[in-house]
Amino acid sequence: MEKKIATIVILINHDTDTRKLNSILSDYGMHILGRQGINIVHRKISIISLVLEADTDIIGALSGKLGRLQNIKVKTAMVNLI
């Protein structure tokens, strides 16, 4: 299957236990090209942005697992490699 570049934005409520989140990200670490975390204290949220290179099945599986976690919202965007 053809690889794509994807970005996944993860919005996390500060009351969330992030152990499952970090475990999932570790499982997909070989596909993650970059990760950036931002803490927004006045809104009591954190944002993690990921950049991946993987096929759509892997991107979808990661996004789906993250989206099923409680108090976490996920958005994914993909683009074909040039």
Phi and psi in degrees as a GROMACS rama.xvg file:
@    title "Ramachandran Plot"
@    xaxis  label "Phi"
@    yaxis  label "Psi"
@TYPE xy
-73.2682  134.549  GLU-2
-79.9001  149.832  LYS-3
-129.841  162.915  LYS-4
-97.0443  133.553  ILE-5
-134.792  153.676  ALA-6
-123.185  137.579  THR-7
-122.325  126.103  ILE-8
-106.504  126.226  VAL-9
-116.876  120.464  ILE-10
-103.202  123.758  LEU-11
-122.899  127.059  ILE-12
-71.0114  139.67  ASN-13
-62.6596  -19.8562  HIS-14
-81.7527  -0.47286  ASP-15
-80.933  137.269  THR-16
-79.2814  117.609  ASP-17
-95.6315  7.99888  THR-18
-61.3944  -44.3899  ARG-19
-64.8477  -41.2016  LYS-20
-58.0312  -50.6904  LEU-21
-65.9956  -32.9481  ASN-22
-64.922  -43.7359  SER-23
-63.5393  -45.1819  ILE-24
-61.9055  -37.4323  LEU-25
-64.1601  -39.106  SER-26
-61.6633  -30.9404  ASP-27
-104.386  13.4355  TYR-28
-55.6968  -31.5031  GLY-29
-68.6957  -15.6222  MET-30
-100.078  -12.6079  HIS-31
-85.9702  119.369  ILE-32
-85.9872  -32.1563  LEU-33
-158.802  153.512  GLY-34
-144.426  133.152  ARG-35
-132.695  133.704  GLN-36
-115.252  138.877  GLY-37
-131.737  128.969  ILE-38
-102.618  122.791  ASN-39
-112.036  89.6088  ILE-40
-61.3696  -46.1435  VAL-41
-66.5948  -18.5059  HIS-42
-102.65  -4.40853  ARG-43
58.6954  42.015  LYS-44
-136.84  162.165  ILE-45
-127.9  153.077  SER-46
-126.361  131.789  ILE-47
-115.996  129.12  ILE-48
-113.612  132.995  SER-49
-116.237  145.85  LEU-50
-119.713  127.773  VAL-51
-124.848  157.271  LEU-52
-127.754  110.946  GLU-53
-165.25  171.325  ALA-54
-81.6422  167.055  ASP-55
-62.975  -30.227  THR-56
-64.6414  -43.833  ASP-57
-68.7903  -44.3001  ILE-58
-60.3845  -45.0143  ILE-59
-64.5996  -40.2267  GLY-60
-64.1472  -45.2002  ALA-61
-62.8607  -48.2105  LEU-62
-60.2711  -42.1755  SER-63
-64.8856  -43.5552  GLY-64
-63.214  -41.9817  LYS-65
-66.0094  -41.0186  LEU-66
-66.7774  -21.1103  GLY-67
-83.5236  -9.22481  ARG-68
-74.3083  143.935  LEU-69
-71.3058  140.865  GLN-70
64.3858  25.6486  ASN-71
-129.509  134.819  ILE-72
-116.686  143.696  LYS-73
-133.933  138.311  VAL-74
-131.877  138.168  LYS-75
-126.707  140.325  THR-76
-132.364  139.217  ALA-77
-127.31  152.05  MET-78
-143.138  145.054  VAL-79
-70.0981  147.05  ASN-80
-67.235  146.975  LEU-81
